Amino acid sequence: MASKILVYSTPTCPHCIRLKQFLSENKVDFINYDVSVDREKADEMIKKSGQMGVPVTDIDGQLVIGFDKEQIKSVLGLT
């Protein structure tokens, strides 16, 4: 079963850009929420993570704060 991956990001955040590039390069499907314009998703991100900074990635309910490539690879089972 494919993981459900939600990325909370902003278009100007360099870590967000690298995160989305990394996921795309690894052919990982994800849903991106631009929290700079979507207040509801920004509130959802803060409620889930306690973080106001981006990116926050939700992989089947497991949160990764920031662009932690090794943690993301581990959670997704990428080598």
PDB file of N, CA, C and O in Angstrom, chain B, residues numbered from 101:
ATOM      1  N   MET B 101       0.842  -1.184   0.000  1.00  0.00           N
ATOM      2  CA  MET B 101       0.000   0.000   0.000  1.00  0.00           C
ATOM      3  C   MET B 101       0.886   1.246   0.000  1.00  0.00           C
ATOM      4  O   MET B 101       1.859   1.330   0.749  1.00  0.00           O
ATOM      5  N   ALA B 102       0.542   2.187  -0.831  1.00  0.00           N
ATOM      6  CA  ALA B 102       1.318   3.428  -0.933  1.00  0.00           C
ATOM      7  C   ALA B 102       1.077   4.283   0.306  1.00  0.00           C
ATOM      8  O   ALA B 102      -0.019   4.305   0.867  1.00  0.00           O
ATOM      9  N   SER B 103       2.117   4.975   0.709  1.00  0.00           N
ATOM     10  CA  SER B 103       2.012   5.879   1.848  1.00  0.00           C
ATOM     11  C   SER B 103       1.234   7.121   1.445  1.00  0.00           C
ATOM     12  O   SER B 103       1.282   7.558   0.295  1.00  0.00           O
ATOM     13  N   LYS B 104       0.518   7.681   2.409  1.00  0.00           N
ATOM     14  CA  LYS B 104      -0.125   8.983   2.199  1.00  0.00           C
ATOM     15  C   LYS B 104       0.839  10.027   2.737  1.00  0.00           C
ATOM     16  O   LYS B 104       1.142  10.045   3.930  1.00  0.00           O
ATOM     17  N   ILE B 105       1.319  10.893   1.861  1.00  0.00           N
ATOM     18  CA  ILE B 105       2.332  11.874   2.231  1.00  0.00           C
ATOM     19  C   ILE B 105       1.788  13.272   2.012  1.00  0.00           C
ATOM     20  O   ILE B 105       1.367  13.633   0.914  1.00  0.00           O
ATOM     21  N   LEU B 106       1.808  14.055   3.096  1.00  0.00           N
ATOM     22  CA  LEU B 106       1.370  15.445   3.046  1.00  0.00           C
ATOM     23  C   LEU B 106       2.576  16.317   3.349  1.00  0.00           C
ATOM     24  O   LEU B 106       3.284  16.087   4.330  1.00  0.00           O
ATOM     25  N   VAL B 107       2.809  17.312   2.514  1.00  0.00           N
ATOM     26  CA  VAL B 107       3.898  18.260   2.726  1.00  0.00           C
ATOM     27  C   VAL B 107       3.287  19.630   2.979  1.00  0.00           C
ATOM     28  O   VAL B 107       2.517  20.145   2.168  1.00  0.00           O
ATOM     29  N   TYR B 108       3.644  20.204   4.110  1.00  0.00           N
ATOM     30  CA  TYR B 108       3.221  21.565   4.447  1.00  0.00           C
ATOM     31  C   TYR B 108       4.426  22.453   4.171  1.00  0.00           C
ATOM     32  O   TYR B 108       5.479  22.283   4.786  1.00  0.00           O
ATOM     33  N   SER B 109       4.276  23.396   3.253  1.00  0.00           N
ATOM     34  CA  SER B 109       5.431  24.178   2.811  1.00  0.00           C
ATOM     35  C   SER B 109       5.005  25.570   2.371  1.00  0.00           C
ATOM     36  O   SER B 109       3.824  25.917   2.373  1.00  0.00           O
ATOM     37  N   THR B 110       6.017  26.363   1.992  1.00  0.00           N
ATOM     38  CA  THR B 110       5.777  27.649   1.340  1.00  0.00           C
ATOM     39  C   THR B 110       6.627  27.675   0.076  1.00  0.00           C
ATOM     40  O   THR B 110       7.650  26.993   0.005  1.00  0.00           O
ATOM     41  N   PRO B 111       6.216  28.453  -0.923  1.00  0.00           N
ATOM     42  CA  PRO B 111       6.950  28.456  -2.193  1.00  0.00           C
ATOM     43  C   PRO B 111       8.332  29.102  -2.117  1.00  0.00           C
ATOM     44  O   PRO B 111       9.164  28.870  -2.994  1.00  0.00           O
ATOM     45  N   THR B 112       8.593  29.909  -1.081  1.00  0.00           N
ATOM     46  CA  THR B 112       9.877  30.619  -1.007  1.00  0.00           C
ATOM     47  C   THR B 112      10.884  29.956  -0.071  1.00  0.00           C
ATOM     48  O   THR B 112      12.016  30.426   0.044  1.00  0.00           O
ATOM     49  N   CYS B 113      10.497  28.887   0.591  1.00  0.00           N
ATOM     50  CA  CYS B 113      11.364  28.206   1.561  1.00  0.00           C
ATOM     51  C   CYS B 113      12.333  27.270   0.837  1.00  0.00           C
ATOM     52  O   CYS B 113      11.892  26.320   0.190  1.00  0.00           O
ATOM     53  N   PRO B 114      13.656  27.517   0.932  1.00  0.00           N
ATOM     54  CA  PRO B 114      14.617  26.662   0.218  1.00  0.00           C
ATOM     55  C   PRO B 114      14.584  25.202   0.673  1.00  0.00           C
ATOM     56  O   PRO B 114      14.771  24.299  -0.143  1.00  0.00           O
ATOM     57  N   HIS B 115      14.347  24.961   1.963  1.00  0.00           N
ATOM     58  CA  HIS B 115      14.277  23.575   2.444  1.00  0.00           C
ATOM     59  C   HIS B 115      13.041  22.877   1.874  1.00  0.00           C
ATOM     60  O   HIS B 115      13.079  21.687   1.563  1.00  0.00           O
ATOM     61  N   CYS B 116      11.952  23.623   1.743  1.00  0.00           N
ATOM     62  CA  CYS B 116      10.723  23.079   1.165  1.00  0.00           C
ATOM     63  C   CYS B 116      10.954  22.686  -0.293  1.00  0.00           C
ATOM     64  O   CYS B 116      10.538  21.615  -0.733  1.00  0.00           O
ATOM     65  N   ILE B 117      11.612  23.557  -1.022  1.00  0.00           N
ATOM     66  CA  ILE B 117      11.893  23.298  -2.440  1.00  0.00           C
ATOM     67  C   ILE B 117      12.738  22.037  -2.576  1.00  0.00           C
ATOM     68  O   ILE B 117      12.447  21.186  -3.418  1.00  0.00           O
ATOM     69  N   ARG B 118      13.786  21.906  -1.753  1.00  0.00           N
ATOM     70  CA  ARG B 118      14.648  20.722  -1.821  1.00  0.00           C
ATOM     71  C   ARG B 118      13.889  19.459  -1.425  1.00  0.00           C
ATOM     72  O   ARG B 118      14.086  18.402  -2.024  1.00  0.00           O
ATOM     73  N   LEU B 119      13.028  19.564  -0.425  1.00  0.00           N
ATOM     74  CA  LEU B 119      12.219  18.417  -0.001  1.00  0.00           C
ATOM     75  C   LEU B 119      11.346  17.927  -1.148  1.00  0.00           C
ATOM     76  O   LEU B 119      11.315  16.731  -1.439  1.00  0.00           O
ATOM     77  N   LYS B 120      10.638  18.844  -1.799  1.00  0.00           N
ATOM     78  CA  LYS B 120       9.735  18.457  -2.889  1.00  0.00           C
ATOM     79  C   LYS B 120      10.517  17.910  -4.076  1.00  0.00           C
ATOM     80  O   LYS B 120      10.060  16.975  -4.734  1.00  0.00           O
ATOM     81  N   GLN B 121      11.689  18.477  -4.359  1.00  0.00           N
ATOM     82  CA  GLN B 121      12.545  17.942  -5.425  1.00  0.00           C
ATOM     83  C   GLN B 121      12.985  16.526  -5.082  1.00  0.00           C
ATOM     84  O   GLN B 121      12.952  15.642  -5.938  1.00  0.00           O
ATOM     85  N   PHE B 122      13.396  16.305  -3.836  1.00  0.00           N
ATOM     86  CA  PHE B 122      13.836  14.981  -3.388  1.00  0.00           C
ATOM     87  C   PHE B 122      12.715  13.952  -3.554  1.00  0.00           C
ATOM     88  O   PHE B 122      12.944  12.864  -4.082  1.00  0.00           O
ATOM     89  N   LEU B 123      11.511  14.295  -3.106  1.00  0.00           N
ATOM     90  CA  LEU B 123      10.388  13.364  -3.234  1.00  0.00           C
ATOM     91  C   LEU B 123      10.090  13.074  -4.704  1.00  0.00           C
ATOM     92  O   LEU B 123       9.875  11.920  -5.077  1.00  0.00           O
ATOM     93  N   SER B 124      10.075  14.106  -5.535  1.00  0.00           N
ATOM     94  CA  SER B 124       9.803  13.928  -6.965  1.00  0.00           C
ATOM     95  C   SER B 124      10.872  13.075  -7.634  1.00  0.00           C
ATOM     96  O   SER B 124      10.551  12.188  -8.425  1.00  0.00           O
ATOM     97  N   GLU B 125      12.148  13.336  -7.321  1.00  0.00           N
ATOM     98  CA  GLU B 125      13.244  12.559  -7.909  1.00  0.00           C
ATOM     99  C   GLU B 125      13.146  11.090  -7.533  1.00  0.00           C
ATOM    100  O   GLU B 125      13.572  10.226  -8.299  1.00  0.00           O
ATOM    101  N   ASN B 126      12.589  10.795  -6.359  1.00  0.00           N
ATOM    102  CA  ASN B 126      12.439   9.414  -5.900  1.00  0.00           C
ATOM    103  C   ASN B 126      11.067   8.840  -6.246  1.00  0.00           C
ATOM    104  O   ASN B 126      10.673   7.789  -5.740  1.00  0.00           O
ATOM    105  N   LYS B 127      10.345   9.550  -7.120  1.00  0.00           N
ATOM    106  CA  LYS B 127       9.025   9.120  -7.607  1.00  0.00           C
ATOM    107  C   LYS B 127       8.056   8.826  -6.466  1.00  0.00           C
ATOM    108  O   LYS B 127       7.300   7.855  -6.502  1.00  0.00           O
ATOM    109  N   VAL B 128       8.099   9.693  -5.448  1.00  0.00           N
ATOM    110  CA  VAL B 128       7.212   9.588  -4.294  1.00  0.00           C
ATOM    111  C   VAL B 128       6.073  10.585  -4.487  1.00  0.00           C
ATOM    112  O   VAL B 128       6.298  11.791  -4.577  1.00  0.00           O
ATOM    113  N   ASP B 129       4.846  10.063  -4.549  1.00  0.00           N
ATOM    114  CA  ASP B 129       3.680  10.936  -4.692  1.00  0.00           C
ATOM    115  C   ASP B 129       3.391  11.624  -3.366  1.00  0.00           C
ATOM    116  O   ASP B 129       3.476  11.006  -2.305  1.00  0.00           O
ATOM    117  N   PHE B 130       3.052  12.891  -3.433  1.00  0.00           N
ATOM    118  CA  PHE B 130       2.733  13.633  -2.217  1.00  0.00           C
ATOM    119  C   PHE B 130       1.733  14.725  -2.547  1.00  0.00           C
ATOM    120  O   PHE B 130       1.592  15.144  -3.695  1.00  0.00           O
ATOM    121  N   ILE B 131       1.046  15.171  -1.514  1.00  0.00           N
ATOM    122  CA  ILE B 131       0.136  16.301  -1.626  1.00  0.00           C
ATOM    123  C   ILE B 131       0.822  17.475  -0.947  1.00  0.00           C
ATOM    124  O   ILE B 131       1.240  17.375   0.206  1.00  0.00           O
ATOM    125  N   ASN B 132       0.935  18.577  -1.655  1.00  0.00           N
ATOM    126  CA  ASN B 132       1.588  19.770  -1.115  1.00  0.00           C
ATOM    127  C   ASN B 132       0.537  20.785  -0.702  1.00  0.00           C
ATOM    128  O   ASN B 132      -0.388  21.088  -1.455  1.00  0.00           O
ATOM    129  N   TYR B 133       0.696  21.305   0.505  1.00  0.00           N
ATOM    130  CA  TYR B 133      -0.151  22.387   0.985  1.00  0.00           C
ATOM    131  C   TYR B 133       0.710  23.628   1.169  1.00  0.00           C
ATOM    132  O   TYR B 133       1.689  23.606   1.916  1.00  0.00           O
ATOM    133  N   ASP B 134       0.349  24.698   0.494  1.00  0.00           N
ATOM    134  CA  ASP B 134       1.054  25.971   0.617  1.00  0.00           C
ATOM    135  C   ASP B 134       0.455  26.722   1.800  1.00  0.00           C
ATOM    136  O   ASP B 134      -0.585  27.370   1.682  1.00  0.00           O
ATOM    137  N   VAL B 135       1.133  26.623   2.950  1.00  0.00           N
ATOM    138  CA  VAL B 135       0.589  27.223   4.173  1.00  0.00           C
ATOM    139  C   VAL B 135       0.715  28.743   4.207  1.00  0.00           C
ATOM    140  O   VAL B 135       0.217  29.392   5.127  1.00  0.00           O
ATOM    141  N   SER B 136       1.385  29.310   3.197  1.00  0.00           N
ATOM    142  CA  SER B 136       1.445  30.784   3.138  1.00  0.00           C
ATOM    143  C   SER B 136       0.126  31.375   2.652  1.00  0.00           C
ATOM    144  O   SER B 136      -0.141  32.556   2.876  1.00  0.00           O
ATOM    145  N   VAL B 137      -0.695  30.573   1.994  1.00  0.00           N
ATOM    146  CA  VAL B 137      -1.992  31.063   1.506  1.00  0.00           C
ATOM    147  C   VAL B 137      -3.173  30.265   2.051  1.00  0.00           C
ATOM    148  O   VAL B 137      -4.311  30.731   1.994  1.00  0.00           O
ATOM    149  N   ASP B 138      -2.915  29.065   2.579  1.00  0.00           N
ATOM    150  CA  ASP B 138      -3.989  28.202   3.076  1.00  0.00           C
ATOM    151  C   ASP B 138      -3.963  28.203   4.607  1.00  0.00           C
ATOM    152  O   ASP B 138      -3.275  27.392   5.226  1.00  0.00           O
ATOM    153  N   ARG B 139      -4.717  29.118   5.204  1.00  0.00           N
ATOM    154  CA  ARG B 139      -4.721  29.274   6.666  1.00  0.00           C
ATOM    155  C   ARG B 139      -5.194  28.006   7.368  1.00  0.00           C
ATOM    156  O   ARG B 139      -4.668  27.641   8.419  1.00  0.00           O
ATOM    157  N   GLU B 140      -6.184  27.337   6.788  1.00  0.00           N
ATOM    158  CA  GLU B 140      -6.715  26.115   7.397  1.00  0.00           C
ATOM    159  C   GLU B 140      -5.629  25.040   7.478  1.00  0.00           C
ATOM    160  O   GLU B 140      -5.499  24.365   8.499  1.00  0.00           O
ATOM    161  N   LYS B 141      -4.855  24.881   6.411  1.00  0.00           N
ATOM    162  CA  LYS B 141      -3.781  23.882   6.409  1.00  0.00           C
ATOM    163  C   LYS B 141      -2.629  24.315   7.306  1.00  0.00           C
ATOM    164  O   LYS B 141      -1.967  23.471   7.909  1.00  0.00           O
ATOM    165  N   ALA B 142      -2.380  25.621   7.402  1.00  0.00           N
ATOM    166  CA  ALA B 142      -1.351  26.115   8.322  1.00  0.00           C
ATOM    167  C   ALA B 142      -1.745  25.768   9.759  1.00  0.00           C
ATOM    168  O   ALA B 142      -0.913  25.304  10.538  1.00  0.00           O
ATOM    169  N   ASP B 143      -3.006  25.992  10.107  1.00  0.00           N
ATOM    170  CA  ASP B 143      -3.490  25.647  11.449  1.00  0.00           C
ATOM    171  C   ASP B 143      -3.396  24.146  11.686  1.00  0.00           C
ATOM    172  O   ASP B 143      -3.021  23.708  12.774  1.00  0.00           O
ATOM    173  N   GLU B 144      -3.737  23.354  10.668  1.00  0.00           N
ATOM    174  CA  GLU B 144      -3.650  21.894  10.769  1.00  0.00           C
ATOM    175  C   GLU B 144      -2.204  21.458  11.049  1.00  0.00           C
ATOM    176  O   GLU B 144      -1.962  20.595  11.894  1.00  0.00           O
ATOM    177  N   MET B 145      -1.245  22.064  10.329  1.00  0.00           N
ATOM    178  CA  MET B 145       0.169  21.749  10.501  1.00  0.00           C
ATOM    179  C   MET B 145       0.611  22.066  11.927  1.00  0.00           C
ATOM    180  O   MET B 145       1.294  21.261  12.560  1.00  0.00           O
ATOM    181  N   ILE B 146       0.225  23.232  12.431  1.00  0.00           N
ATOM    182  CA  ILE B 146       0.622  23.648  13.779  1.00  0.00           C
ATOM    183  C   ILE B 146       0.007  22.711  14.823  1.00  0.00           C
ATOM    184  O   ILE B 146       0.667  22.325  15.787  1.00  0.00           O
ATOM    185  N   LYS B 147      -1.254  22.355  14.622  1.00  0.00           N
ATOM    186  CA  LYS B 147      -1.932  21.462  15.568  1.00  0.00           C
ATOM    187  C   LYS B 147      -1.259  20.083  15.590  1.00  0.00           C
ATOM    188  O   LYS B 147      -1.072  19.499  16.657  1.00  0.00           O
ATOM    189  N   LYS B 148      -0.899  19.568  14.412  1.00  0.00           N
ATOM    190  CA  LYS B 148      -0.266  18.242  14.319  1.00  0.00           C
ATOM    191  C   LYS B 148       1.134  18.237  14.922  1.00  0.00           C
ATOM    192  O   LYS B 148       1.500  17.322  15.660  1.00  0.00           O
ATOM    193  N   SER B 149       1.917  19.277  14.596  1.00  0.00           N
ATOM    194  CA  SER B 149       3.354  19.228  14.864  1.00  0.00           C
ATOM    195  C   SER B 149       3.830  20.132  15.991  1.00  0.00           C
ATOM    196  O   SER B 149       4.910  19.924  16.544  1.00  0.00           O
ATOM    197  N   GLY B 150       3.026  21.134  16.330  1.00  0.00           N
ATOM    198  CA  GLY B 150       3.493  22.134  17.276  1.00  0.00           C
ATOM    199  C   GLY B 150       4.508  23.085  16.664  1.00  0.00           C
ATOM    200  O   GLY B 150       5.100  23.902  17.369  1.00  0.00           O
ATOM    201  N   GLN B 151       4.710  22.983  15.360  1.00  0.00           N
ATOM    202  CA  GLN B 151       5.705  23.788  14.643  1.00  0.00           C
ATOM    203  C   GLN B 151       5.020  24.876  13.837  1.00  0.00           C
ATOM    204  O   GLN B 151       3.930  24.685  13.298  1.00  0.00           O
ATOM    205  N   MET B 152       5.685  26.023  13.765  1.00  0.00           N
ATOM    206  CA  MET B 152       5.204  27.078  12.882  1.00  0.00           C
ATOM    207  C   MET B 152       6.110  27.201  11.662  1.00  0.00           C
ATOM    208  O   MET B 152       5.759  27.868  10.689  1.00  0.00           O
ATOM    209  N   GLY B 153       7.271  26.562  11.713  1.00  0.00           N
ATOM    210  CA  GLY B 153       8.204  26.595  10.591  1.00  0.00           C
ATOM    211  C   GLY B 153       7.927  25.479   9.606  1.00  0.00           C
ATOM    212  O   GLY B 153       7.329  24.461   9.955  1.00  0.00           O
ATOM    213  N   VAL B 154       8.361  25.673   8.389  1.00  0.00           N
ATOM    214  CA  VAL B 154       8.188  24.679   7.338  1.00  0.00           C
ATOM    215  C   VAL B 154       9.560  24.219   6.843  1.00  0.00           C
ATOM    216  O   VAL B 154      10.546  24.926   7.054  1.00  0.00           O
ATOM    217  N   PRO B 155       9.650  23.075   6.202  1.00  0.00           N
ATOM    218  CA  PRO B 155       8.561  22.154   5.902  1.00  0.00           C
ATOM    219  C   PRO B 155       8.245  21.215   7.066  1.00  0.00           C
ATOM    220  O   PRO B 155       9.079  20.945   7.930  1.00  0.00           O
ATOM    221  N   VAL B 156       7.018  20.737   7.048  1.00  0.00           N
ATOM    222  CA  VAL B 156       6.587  19.635   7.905  1.00  0.00           C
ATOM    223  C   VAL B 156       6.019  18.589   6.961  1.00  0.00           C
ATOM    224  O   VAL B 156       5.176  18.897   6.118  1.00  0.00           O
ATOM    225  N   THR B 157       6.479  17.357   7.103  1.00  0.00           N
ATOM    226  CA  THR B 157       6.006  16.263   6.261  1.00  0.00           C
ATOM    227  C   THR B 157       5.294  15.241   7.134  1.00  0.00           C
ATOM    228  O   THR B 157       5.813  14.817   8.167  1.00  0.00           O
ATOM    229  N   ASP B 158       4.106  14.855   6.708  1.00  0.00           N
ATOM    230  CA  ASP B 158       3.302  13.847   7.404  1.00  0.00           C
ATOM    231  C   ASP B 158       3.273  12.613   6.508  1.00  0.00           C
ATOM    232  O   ASP B 158       2.664  12.620   5.438  1.00  0.00           O
ATOM    233  N   ILE B 159       3.943  11.551   6.962  1.00  0.00           N
ATOM    234  CA  ILE B 159       3.991  10.299   6.209  1.00  0.00           C
ATOM    235  C   ILE B 159       3.180   9.274   6.992  1.00  0.00           C
ATOM    236  O   ILE B 159       3.658   8.712   7.977  1.00  0.00           O
ATOM    237  N   ASP B 160       1.958   9.039   6.549  1.00  0.00           N
ATOM    238  CA  ASP B 160       1.051   8.118   7.247  1.00  0.00           C
ATOM    239  C   ASP B 160       0.972   8.412   8.734  1.00  0.00           C
ATOM    240  O   ASP B 160       0.948   7.488   9.548  1.00  0.00           O
ATOM    241  N   GLY B 161       0.932   9.684   9.098  1.00  0.00           N
ATOM    242  CA  GLY B 161       0.807  10.067  10.493  1.00  0.00           C
ATOM    243  C   GLY B 161       2.123  10.251  11.230  1.00  0.00           C
ATOM    244  O   GLY B 161       2.137  10.743  12.358  1.00  0.00           O
ATOM    245  N   GLN B 162       3.234   9.859  10.603  1.00  0.00           N
ATOM    246  CA  GLN B 162       4.548  10.072  11.213  1.00  0.00           C
ATOM    247  C   GLN B 162       5.115  11.388  10.694  1.00  0.00           C
ATOM    248  O   GLN B 162       5.258  11.575   9.486  1.00  0.00           O
ATOM    249  N   LEU B 163       5.436  12.297  11.610  1.00  0.00           N
ATOM    250  CA  LEU B 163       5.867  13.634  11.212  1.00  0.00           C
ATOM    251  C   LEU B 163       7.383  13.726  11.100  1.00  0.00           C
ATOM    252  O   LEU B 163       8.121  13.187  11.925  1.00  0.00           O
ATOM    253  N   VAL B 164       7.824  14.420  10.061  1.00  0.00           N
ATOM    254  CA  VAL B 164       9.234  14.764   9.894  1.00  0.00           C
ATOM    255  C   VAL B 164       9.287  16.289   9.819  1.00  0.00           C
ATOM    256  O   VAL B 164       8.662  16.908   8.957  1.00  0.00           O
ATOM    257  N   ILE B 165      10.045  16.875  10.740  1.00  0.00           N
ATOM    258  CA  ILE B 165      10.163  18.326  10.816  1.00  0.00           C
ATOM    259  C   ILE B 165      11.410  18.745  10.041  1.00  0.00           C
ATOM    260  O   ILE B 165      12.492  18.194  10.243  1.00  0.00           O
ATOM    261  N   GLY B 166      11.247  19.727   9.152  1.00  0.00           N
ATOM    262  CA  GLY B 166      12.372  20.170   8.333  1.00  0.00           C
ATOM    263  C   GLY B 166      12.652  19.186   7.203  1.00  0.00           C
ATOM    264  O   GLY B 166      11.914  18.221   7.005  1.00  0.00           O
ATOM    265  N   PHE B 167      13.724  19.445   6.470  1.00  0.00           N
ATOM    266  CA  PHE B 167      14.118  18.529   5.393  1.00  0.00           C
ATOM    267  C   PHE B 167      15.211  17.622   5.928  1.00  0.00           C
ATOM    268  O   PHE B 167      16.403  17.875   5.749  1.00  0.00           O
ATOM    269  N   ASP B 168      14.767  16.544   6.597  1.00  0.00           N
ATOM    270  CA  ASP B 168      15.677  15.543   7.156  1.00  0.00           C
ATOM    271  C   ASP B 168      15.666  14.354   6.200  1.00  0.00           C
ATOM    272  O   ASP B 168      14.885  13.415   6.355  1.00  0.00           O
ATOM    273  N   LYS B 169      16.559  14.420   5.202  1.00  0.00           N
ATOM    274  CA  LYS B 169      16.573  13.427   4.127  1.00  0.00           C
ATOM    275  C   LYS B 169      16.709  12.001   4.660  1.00  0.00           C
ATOM    276  O   LYS B 169      16.011  11.100   4.195  1.00  0.00           O
ATOM    277  N   GLU B 170      17.592  11.791   5.622  1.00  0.00           N
ATOM    278  CA  GLU B 170      17.810  10.437   6.142  1.00  0.00           C
ATOM    279  C   GLU B 170      16.574   9.913   6.860  1.00  0.00           C
ATOM    280  O   GLU B 170      16.229   8.740   6.713  1.00  0.00           O
ATOM    281  N   GLN B 171      15.906  10.755   7.630  1.00  0.00           N
ATOM    282  CA  GLN B 171      14.696  10.317   8.326  1.00  0.00           C
ATOM    283  C   GLN B 171      13.584  10.019   7.315  1.00  0.00           C
ATOM    284  O   GLN B 171      12.859   9.035   7.461  1.00  0.00           O
ATOM    285  N   ILE B 172      13.451  10.860   6.304  1.00  0.00           N
ATOM    286  CA  ILE B 172      12.430  10.628   5.285  1.00  0.00           C
ATOM    287  C   ILE B 172      12.703   9.318   4.543  1.00  0.00           C
ATOM    288  O   ILE B 172      11.788   8.529   4.308  1.00  0.00           O
ATOM    289  N   LYS B 173      13.966   9.094   4.175  1.00  0.00           N
ATOM    290  CA  LYS B 173      14.321   7.844   3.500  1.00  0.00           C
ATOM    291  C   LYS B 173      13.994   6.648   4.387  1.00  0.00           C
ATOM    292  O   LYS B 173      13.477   5.641   3.904  1.00  0.00           O
ATOM    293  N   SER B 174      14.291   6.752   5.675  1.00  0.00           N
ATOM    294  CA  SER B 174      14.029   5.664   6.607  1.00  0.00           C
ATOM    295  C   SER B 174      12.534   5.373   6.723  1.00  0.00           C
ATOM    296  O   SER B 174      12.116   4.217   6.656  1.00  0.00           O
ATOM    297  N   VAL B 175      11.732   6.422   6.897  1.00  0.00           N
ATOM    298  CA  VAL B 175      10.284   6.248   7.054  1.00  0.00           C
ATOM    299  C   VAL B 175       9.681   5.654   5.788  1.00  0.00           C
ATOM    300  O   VAL B 175       8.782   4.816   5.859  1.00  0.00           O
ATOM    301  N   LEU B 176      10.178   6.092   4.622  1.00  0.00           N
ATOM    302  CA  LEU B 176       9.627   5.619   3.352  1.00  0.00           C
ATOM    303  C   LEU B 176      10.240   4.294   2.894  1.00  0.00           C
ATOM    304  O   LEU B 176       9.757   3.682   1.941  1.00  0.00           O
ATOM    305  N   GLY B 177      11.294   3.855   3.566  1.00  0.00           N
ATOM    306  CA  GLY B 177      11.954   2.617   3.159  1.00  0.00           C
ATOM    307  C   GLY B 177      12.783   2.761   1.900  1.00  0.00           C
ATOM    308  O   GLY B 177      12.963   1.797   1.155  1.00  0.00           O
ATOM    309  N   LEU B 178      13.290   3.966   1.659  1.00  0.00           N
ATOM    310  CA  LEU B 178      14.148   4.204   0.498  1.00  0.00           C
ATOM    311  C   LEU B 178      15.596   3.878   0.876  1.00  0.00           C
ATOM    312  O   LEU B 178      16.001   4.062   2.024  1.00  0.00           O
ATOM    313  N   THR B 179      16.366   3.395  -0.098  1.00  0.00           N
ATOM    314  CA  THR B 179      17.769   3.082   0.193  1.00  0.00           C
ATOM    315  C   THR B 179      18.689   4.105  -0.415  1.00  0.00           C
ATOM    316  O   THR B 179      19.907   4.002  -0.272  1.00  0.00           O
TER     317      THR B 179
END
